[in-house]
Amino acid sequence: MSDEKKLTVGDEAPNFTVENQDGKPVSLSDYRGQKVILYFYPAASTPGCTKEACEFNDNLNPFKAAGYTVLGISPDAVSKLKTFQQNQDLNFELLSDADLEVHKAFGAYGLKKLYGREYTGVLRSTFAIDETGKVALALYNVKATGHVLMLRKLLGI
């Protein structure tokens, strides 16, 4: 797991400002008064992350109908995010957190285990943030495939 503090329901979501796929600054506080799904993924254009992004994209209408804006965030460079967004026809913003500060603030970076090997990396995590900026749902170490439907079920969407 992460060495960083894990967020729990009711915690204030850490504010941040990073660049989106177009190099424009985006802050979580820009969405105050709106509900946000913020999901952390390891690397654009990899098989698991592509599947996850496409599942979010395929479910945008139900999320929007429930008042949620979806944002994906990874350590990738802005240019890689733009290519990923274009190649997959993604209709939501992708955010670049190259220095991992946002990942660490949300507890989405830390110790992982794969086939018995331990290493430090991005913990695939998803957060629902309410209109007041508080964490309404915090899911750590989710699977790339199928967790969007699980998220919808947990949120009643």
N, C-alpha and C positions, 0 to 999 in steps of 0.2 A: 504494500500500500504506500501511500504518500507520507513523507516526513512532514508535510505541511498539514495545517489544520483542515479538517473536512468541514464543509458547510452543512448545516442542517436546516430543516424547515423553521422559518421565522427569523433566520439570520439576515442581516442586511447584505445584499449582494454587493461585492466590491465594485466600485465604479472604475472605469478604465477608459482610455482613449487610445485607439489603434487605427491603422489604415485598413480600408476595405480593398477589394479586388481592383478598384479603380484608383487607388492611392489617396482616397479621400478620408479624412478623419471621421471616426465613428466613436461615440461615447455611449456607454450604457445609459447614462443620464439623459441622452437624447430621447429615450423611450419611456421616461417617467410618465405615468398616466396610462401606459399600455402594458399588456402582458407580453412577455418574451420567452421564447424557448432558445436557450443558448447551449449549443452542443460543441464539445471539444473532441477533435479527432486528430490522429497522429500525422497523416501525410496525404495531401491531395494526390489524386490520380493513382492511388494504390487500389487493389481490388476491394478490400473491405471498406475503405473510406468512400470509394465510388458507390458501392452498393448502399451504404448508409445515406450518403448525400442524395442519391436517387430516390430512396424511400422517403426522405423528408420532402423532396420536391414533389413526389407523387401524392403526398398528403397535405400539401400547402392549403388547399381549399378548406378542409375541415379545421385545420389550425386557425386559419384566418376567420372562419365563421365563428369560432370560439373566442376570437379577439387576440390571438397570438401572432407575433412576428417571429419568424425563425431566423436565427443567426448561427452560422458555423464558424468555428475558430480553430486555427492550427498554427504551428510554428513556421509554416511555409511563407516564402517571399510573395509579395504582392503580384508579381508577374506570373508566378506559378498558379496562384489562386485565380487569376483572370483566365488563364488557359483552361484550368479545370472547370470553371464556371461555363465558359463558352463550349468546351467539348461535351459537357454533359447537359447543356441547356438548363442550367440551374436558375431558378427564379427567386433566389434569396441571396442576401449578402454573405460573403465569406470574409473573415477578418484575419489579419496577419499579426501574430504574436511571436515574432522571431526571437525575442529575448526571454520568452516564457514567463514573464512577470504576471500576466493575467492567469495563465494556467496555474501558477503557484498560488496566487491569491484565492483561487477557487478550489485548491487542493486537487487539481487535475494533472499533476505531474509528480512522479515519485517512483518508488521501487516497484518493479513488475517482475513476474516470474513467467518464463516460457520454457517448457520442456525441461524443467529443473534448473534452468539458468536464471540468475537474478541480474537485473540491469535497471537503470533509471530511464524513464521515458514518459510519454504522454499517457495518462490514464483516460481511456475513452469514457467520457462523462457527459451527462445532460442535466440541465437545470431549467425548471420553470420558475420564472420570476414574475411576481404580481405587479399590479399598477403602482404600488408604493415603493417598489425596489426591494422587496423582501423575497427570500427564497421560499417558494411554495412547494417545490419538489426538488430533491437532490439525488441523482442516480449516478453511482460510481461503478467503474469497471463493467459497463454494459457491453453487450455483443453488438457487432456492427450490423448483423442481419437480424431483423425482427424486433429490435428494441423500439422502433418508431410506433409500431402497433401496440406494444406494451405501454408505451408512454401515453398514447391516446386512451387506452383503457384506464390507466391510472388517473388521467385527467377528466375522464368521463366524456371524451370527444368521439 
